[in-house]
Amino acid sequence: MRRVELSRAGREPMPTTEPAATWITYQHAQRITSLGRTTLWRIVKSGEVKSVSIGRAVRINRHSLEEYMEHQAEGN
C-alpha cells in the first residue's frame, strides 16, 4: 500500500511505503499470487506453505508462499 504525505512545507508530496507484512491473509495471498482461495487452502492444508491459526483467523507466511511459487515456477 502506498501513502502520500506532505512535506513540512506542505508543498511537495513525500511518498512513503509500509513494509511488506510477514503474515498475510488469504485475501492478500490471492491478490499477490492470482490463485483462488480453494487452491491456497489446499496448499496451506498440505503444509507446503507455513501458516498460523489464531482463533478463527488464519495467516499465511509470505516468504514461505513466495518460496513455494518460485519452486513451482522452476518446474517442481
C-alpha positions in Angstrom: 0.0 0.0 0.0 1.3 3.5 -0.8 0.5 6.6 1.2 1.5 10.1 0.3 2.3 12.6 3.0 3.0 16.3 2.5 6.5 17.7 3.4 6.8 20.0 6.3 6.4 23.0 3.9 3.2 21.4 2.7 4.2 21.8 -1.0 5.8 18.6 -2.2 4.3 15.1 -1.6 6.7 12.7 0.2 6.0 9.1 -0.9 6.0 6.6 2.0 5.6 2.9 1.8 4.8 0.4 4.5 7.0 -2.6 4.9 5.6 -5.8 3.5 3.8 -7.9 6.0 5.3 -11.2 7.0 2.0 -12.8 7.8 -0.8 -12.2 5.3 -4.5 -13.1 4.9 -5.9 -15.4 2.3 -7.3 -12.4 0.5 -3.9 -10.7 0.3 -2.3 -14.0 -0.8 -4.9 -14.3 -3.6 -4.0 -10.8 -4.8 -0.3 -11.4 -4.9 -0.4 -14.9 -6.4 -3.6 -14.8 -8.6 -4.5 -18.2 -7.1 -8.0 -19.0 -5.8 -8.9 -19.4 -2.2 -9.5 -23.1 -2.6 -6.1 -23.6 -4.2 -4.4 -21.6 -1.4 -6.4 -23.5 1.2 -5.2 -26.8 -0.3 -1.5 -25.6 -0.3 -1.7 -24.4 3.3 -3.5 -27.5 4.5 -0.9 -29.8 2.9 1.8 -28.0 4.9 3.7 -26.8 1.8 3.3 -23.2 3.0 3.7 -22.1 6.6 0.6 -20.7 8.2 -0.8 -20.0 11.7 -4.3 -20.1 13.0 -5.2 -17.8 15.9 -8.8 -18.3 16.8 -10.7 -18.2 13.5 -8.1 -16.1 11.8 -5.5 -17.7 9.5 -2.4 -16.0 8.4 0.0 -17.3 5.7 3.7 -16.7 5.8 4.5 -14.5 2.9 8.1 -15.7 2.5 7.0 -19.4 2.6 4.4 -18.6 -0.1 6.9 -16.8 -2.3 9.3 -19.8 -2.0 6.5 -22.2 -2.9 5.7 -20.1 -6.0 9.4 -19.9 -7.1 9.7 -23.7 -6.6 6.6 -24.2 -8.8 8.0 -21.9 -11.4 11.2 -23.9 -11.6 9.2 -27.0 -12.6 8.7 -28.6 -9.2 
